[in-house]
Amino acid sequence: MNPLAGEWVSKAEGDYVCVQREWRARKTPNFDALCFHAQQCAEKYPKGSSTFL
């Protein structure tokens, strides 16, 4: 994997971890943050895969 692609994928996975954490929150889930990080994850994964081309 090229280093730039790895950075984008790593950042996307960090966003995904935040999404999972907020989704499982029992008392006070922050749905605004969940949606924000889901959107960011959806933008970053394709950027990482397009750097392979």
MOPAC internal coordinates of N, CA, C and O (Angstrom, degrees):
PM7 1SCF
backbone

  N    0.0000 0     0.00 0     0.00 0    0    0    0
  C    1.4601 1     0.00 0     0.00 0    1    0    0
  C    1.5234 1   108.11 1     0.00 0    2    1    0
  O    1.2310 1   121.34 1   -43.78 1    3    2    1
  N    1.3031 1   115.05 1   136.22 1    3    2    1
  C    1.4630 1   118.57 1   178.93 1    5    3    2
  C    1.5334 1   109.28 1   -71.67 1    6    5    3
  O    1.2310 1   119.33 1   -32.51 1    7    6    5
  N    1.3278 1   118.88 1   147.49 1    7    6    5
  C    1.4689 1   121.69 1  -173.78 1    9    7    6
  C    1.5233 1   114.05 1   -58.58 1   10    9    7
  O    1.2310 1   120.04 1   142.91 1   11   10    9
  N    1.3140 1   117.52 1   -37.09 1   11   10    9
  C    1.4644 1   120.13 1   179.70 1   13   11   10
  C    1.5323 1   110.64 1   -66.83 1   14   13   11
  O    1.2310 1   120.35 1   138.29 1   15   14   13
  N    1.3213 1   116.94 1   -41.71 1   15   14   13
  C    1.4648 1   121.05 1   177.16 1   17   15   14
  C    1.5245 1   109.91 1   -61.92 1   18   17   15
  O    1.2310 1   120.66 1   138.91 1   19   18   17
  N    1.3171 1   116.33 1   -41.09 1   19   18   17
  C    1.4581 1   120.54 1   179.31 1   21   19   18
  C    1.5198 1   112.49 1   -62.18 1   22   21   19
  O    1.2310 1   120.39 1   143.70 1   23   22   21
  N    1.3263 1   116.86 1   -36.30 1   23   22   21
  C    1.4690 1   120.34 1   178.13 1   25   23   22
  C    1.5285 1   110.85 1   -66.00 1   26   25   23
  O    1.2310 1   120.39 1   135.18 1   27   26   25
  N    1.3385 1   116.86 1   -44.82 1   27   26   25
  C    1.4657 1   119.87 1  -179.78 1   29   27   26
  C    1.5273 1   110.46 1   -64.06 1   30   29   27
  O    1.2310 1   120.37 1   136.51 1   31   30   29
  N    1.3244 1   116.90 1   -43.49 1   31   30   29
  C    1.4632 1   120.64 1  -179.91 1   33   31   30
  C    1.5232 1   109.98 1   -64.24 1   34   33   31
  O    1.2310 1   120.04 1   138.02 1   35   34   33
  N    1.3188 1   117.52 1   -41.98 1   35   34   33
  C    1.4600 1   121.50 1   178.97 1   37   35   34
  C    1.5296 1   111.17 1   -61.01 1   38   37   35
  O    1.2310 1   120.46 1   136.53 1   39   38   37
  N    1.3253 1   116.73 1   -43.47 1   39   38   37
  C    1.4626 1   120.18 1   178.44 1   41   39   38
  C    1.5255 1   110.96 1   -66.09 1   42   41   39
  O    1.2310 1   120.20 1   140.44 1   43   42   41
  N    1.3294 1   117.22 1   -39.56 1   43   42   41
  C    1.4632 1   120.87 1   177.88 1   45   43   42
  C    1.5210 1   110.55 1   -62.99 1   46   45   43
  O    1.2310 1   120.24 1   139.27 1   47   46   45
  N    1.3231 1   117.15 1   -40.73 1   47   46   45
  C    1.4608 1   120.13 1   179.69 1   49   47   46
  C    1.5228 1   111.42 1   -68.00 1   50   49   47
  O    1.2310 1   120.13 1   146.08 1   51   50   49
  N    1.3321 1   117.37 1   -33.92 1   51   50   49
  C    1.4602 1   119.89 1   174.66 1   53   51   50
  C    1.5185 1   111.55 1   -63.57 1   54   53   51
  O    1.2310 1   120.46 1   139.24 1   55   54   53
  N    1.3294 1   116.73 1   -40.76 1   55   54   53
  C    1.4617 1   120.28 1   175.82 1   57   55   54
  C    1.5239 1   110.46 1   -62.96 1   58   57   55
  O    1.2310 1   120.46 1   139.14 1   59   58   57
  N    1.3255 1   116.72 1   -40.86 1   59   58   57
  C    1.4598 1   120.99 1  -179.63 1   61   59   58
  C    1.5283 1   111.42 1   -63.21 1   62   61   59
  O    1.2310 1   120.54 1   141.84 1   63   62   61
  N    1.3201 1   116.57 1   -38.16 1   63   62   61
  C    1.4722 1   120.47 1   176.96 1   65   63   62
  C    1.5323 1   110.09 1   -61.90 1   66   65   63
  O    1.2310 1   120.40 1   138.97 1   67   66   65
  N    1.3277 1   116.84 1   -41.03 1   67   66   65
  C    1.4718 1   120.47 1   177.34 1   69   67   66
  C    1.5211 1   110.85 1   -63.38 1   70   69   67
  O    1.2310 1   120.34 1   139.59 1   71   70   69
  N    1.3213 1   116.95 1   -40.41 1   71   70   69
  C    1.4679 1   121.23 1   178.32 1   73   71   70
  C    1.5264 1   109.90 1   -60.48 1   74   73   71
  O    1.2310 1   120.74 1   131.99 1   75   74   73
  N    1.3199 1   116.19 1   -48.01 1   75   74   73
  C    1.4658 1   119.96 1  -179.44 1   77   75   74
  C    1.5275 1   111.59 1   -61.82 1   78   77   75
  O    1.2310 1   120.64 1   138.52 1   79   78   77
  N    1.3270 1   116.39 1   -41.48 1   79   78   77
  C    1.4596 1   121.00 1  -178.81 1   81   79   78
  C    1.5325 1   110.66 1   -62.15 1   82   81   79
  O    1.2310 1   120.62 1   133.43 1   83   82   81
  N    1.3128 1   116.42 1   -46.57 1   83   82   81
  C    1.4651 1   119.86 1  -179.60 1   85   83   82
  C    1.5226 1   111.75 1   -68.90 1   86   85   83
  O    1.2310 1   120.35 1   144.70 1   87   86   85
  N    1.3236 1   116.93 1   -35.30 1   87   86   85
  C    1.4624 1   120.55 1   179.47 1   89   87   86
  C    1.5344 1   110.83 1   -63.69 1   90   89   87
  O    1.2310 1   120.57 1   145.19 1   91   90   89
  N    1.3376 1   116.52 1   -34.81 1   91   90   89
  C    1.4717 1   120.31 1  -178.12 1   93   91   90
  C    1.5210 1   113.40 1   -88.81 1   94   93   91
  O    1.2310 1   119.70 1   173.07 1   95   94   93
  N    1.3246 1   118.18 1    -6.93 1   95   94   93
  C    1.4716 1   120.90 1  -178.75 1   97   95   94
  C    1.5239 1   109.04 1   -60.61 1   98   97   95
  O    1.2310 1   120.34 1   -49.89 1   99   98   97
  N    1.3036 1   116.95 1   130.11 1   99   98   97
  C    1.4657 1   121.68 1  -176.32 1  101   99   98
  C    1.5268 1   112.79 1   -86.97 1  102  101   99
  O    1.2310 1   120.50 1   129.43 1  103  102  101
  N    1.3204 1   116.65 1   -50.57 1  103  102  101
  C    1.4608 1   119.53 1  -171.46 1  105  103  102
  C    1.5232 1   113.60 1   -85.00 1  106  105  103
  O    1.2310 1   120.26 1   130.14 1  107  106  105
  N    1.2958 1   117.10 1   -49.86 1  107  106  105
  C    1.4642 1   119.16 1  -174.81 1  109  107  106
  C    1.5245 1   111.47 1  -135.90 1  110  109  107
  O    1.2310 1   120.26 1  -108.54 1  111  110  109
  N    1.3346 1   117.11 1    71.46 1  111  110  109
  C    1.4652 1   117.73 1   176.90 1  113  111  110
  C    1.5306 1   109.90 1   -68.49 1  114  113  111
  O    1.2310 1   120.99 1   -39.04 1  115  114  113
  N    1.3065 1   115.72 1   140.96 1  115  114  113
  C    1.4596 1   121.19 1   178.74 1  117  115  114
  C    1.5305 1   107.11 1  -101.84 1  118  117  115
  O    1.2310 1   121.14 1   -86.27 1  119  118  117
  N    1.3325 1   115.43 1    93.73 1  119  118  117
  C    1.4539 1   119.74 1  -175.44 1  121  119  118
  C    1.5299 1   112.41 1   -70.34 1  122  121  119
  O    1.2310 1   120.25 1   152.78 1  123  122  121
  N    1.3300 1   117.13 1   -27.22 1  123  122  121
  C    1.4638 1   119.37 1   175.11 1  125  123  122
  C    1.5215 1   110.24 1   -62.96 1  126  125  123
  O    1.2310 1   120.38 1   134.68 1  127  126  125
  N    1.3236 1   116.88 1   -45.32 1  127  126  125
  C    1.4675 1   121.10 1   178.86 1  129  127  126
  C    1.5272 1   110.41 1   -66.49 1  130  129  127
  O    1.2310 1   120.69 1   140.22 1  131  130  129
  N    1.3166 1   116.28 1   -39.78 1  131  130  129
  C    1.4616 1   120.58 1   179.02 1  133  131  130
  C    1.5268 1   109.70 1   -59.00 1  134  133  131
  O    1.2310 1   120.15 1   131.53 1  135  134  133
  N    1.3150 1   117.32 1   -48.47 1  135  134  133
  C    1.4674 1   120.93 1  -179.44 1  137  135  134
  C    1.5270 1   111.27 1   -65.31 1  138  137  135
  O    1.2310 1   120.32 1   139.32 1  139  138  137
  N    1.3245 1   117.00 1   -40.68 1  139  138  137
  C    1.4575 1   120.21 1   179.32 1  141  139  138
  C    1.5238 1   111.09 1   -60.11 1  142  141  139
  O    1.2310 1   120.80 1   130.78 1  143  142  141
  N    1.3349 1   116.08 1   -49.22 1  143  142  141
  C    1.4650 1   119.58 1  -176.98 1  145  143  142
  C    1.5258 1   111.62 1   -70.08 1  146  145  143
  O    1.2310 1   119.95 1   147.82 1  147  146  145
  N    1.3357 1   117.70 1   -32.18 1  147  146  145
  C    1.4642 1   120.04 1   175.68 1  149  147  146
  C    1.5282 1   110.29 1   -63.60 1  150  149  147
  O    1.2310 1   120.75 1   137.40 1  151  150  149
  N    1.3251 1   116.16 1   -42.60 1  151  150  149
  C    1.4621 1   121.03 1   178.60 1  153  151  150
  C    1.5281 1   110.70 1   -64.63 1  154  153  151
  O    1.2310 1   120.52 1   136.96 1  155  154  153
  N    1.3298 1   116.60 1   -43.04 1  155  154  153
  C    1.4610 1   120.67 1   179.17 1  157  155  154
  C    1.5264 1   111.01 1   -63.74 1  158  157  155
  O    1.2310 1   120.64 1   138.73 1  159  158  157
  N    1.3195 1   116.38 1   -41.27 1  159  158  157
  C    1.4619 1   121.31 1   178.22 1  161  159  158
  C    1.5274 1   110.06 1   -61.05 1  162  161  159
  O    1.2310 1   121.07 1   136.33 1  163  162  161
  N    1.3359 1   115.57 1   -43.67 1  163  162  161
  C    1.4633 1   120.44 1  -179.37 1  165  163  162
  C    1.5299 1   111.51 1   -65.09 1  166  165  163
  O    1.2310 1   119.53 1   152.33 1  167  166  165
  N    1.3037 1   118.49 1   -27.67 1  167  166  165
  C    1.4660 1   121.19 1   177.52 1  169  167  166
  C    1.5278 1   112.18 1   -82.16 1  170  169  167
  O    1.2310 1   120.13 1   144.72 1  171  170  169
  N    1.3284 1   117.35 1   -35.28 1  171  170  169
  C    1.4632 1   120.46 1  -172.63 1  173  171  170
  C    1.5281 1   113.54 1   -80.20 1  174  173  171
  O    1.2310 1   119.63 1   144.67 1  175  174  173
  N    1.3328 1   118.32 1   -35.33 1  175  174  173
  C    1.4658 1   118.80 1   179.82 1  177  175  174
  C    1.5343 1   111.51 1   -60.09 1  178  177  175
  O    1.2310 1   118.77 1   133.15 1  179  178  177
  N    1.3365 1   119.96 1   -46.85 1  179  178  177
  C    1.4800 1   118.17 1   178.10 1  181  179  178
  C    1.5328 1   112.89 1   -63.70 1  182  181  179
  O    1.2310 1   120.03 1   147.02 1  183  182  181
  N    1.3231 1   117.55 1   -32.98 1  183  182  181
  C    1.4716 1   119.56 1   177.08 1  185  183  182
  C    1.5162 1   109.86 1   -63.10 1  186  185  183
  O    1.2310 1   120.94 1   139.81 1  187  186  185
  N    1.3202 1   115.80 1   -40.19 1  187  186  185
  C    1.4612 1   119.55 1   178.27 1  189  187  186
  C    1.5088 1   112.12 1   -66.27 1  190  189  187
  O    1.2310 1   120.39 1   139.87 1  191  190  189
  N    1.3210 1   116.86 1   -40.13 1  191  190  189
  C    1.4630 1   118.75 1  -178.79 1  193  191  190
  C    1.5248 1   111.70 1   -75.55 1  194  193  191
  O    1.2310 1   119.74 1   151.55 1  195  194  193
  N    1.3376 1   118.10 1   -28.45 1  195  194  193
  C    1.4607 1   119.38 1  -179.62 1  197  195  194
  C    1.5318 1   111.50 1   -74.32 1  198  197  195
  O    1.2310 1   119.89 1   162.32 1  199  198  197
  N    1.3252 1   117.81 1   -17.68 1  199  198  197
  C    1.4642 1   119.59 1   178.42 1  201  199  198
  C    1.5293 1   111.18 1   -76.55 1  202  201  199
  O    1.2310 1   120.45 1   170.16 1  203  202  201
  N    1.3422 1   116.74 1    -9.84 1  203  202  201
  C    1.4644 1   119.28 1   175.51 1  205  203  202
  C    1.5245 1   111.06 1   -73.78 1  206  205  203
  O    1.2310 1   120.46 1   155.27 1  207  206  205
  N    1.3341 1   116.72 1   -24.73 1  207  206  205
  C    1.4662 1   120.76 1  -174.79 1  209  207  206
  C    1.5014 1   112.59 1   -75.20 1  210  209  207
  O    1.2310 1   120.10 1   180.00 1  211  210  209

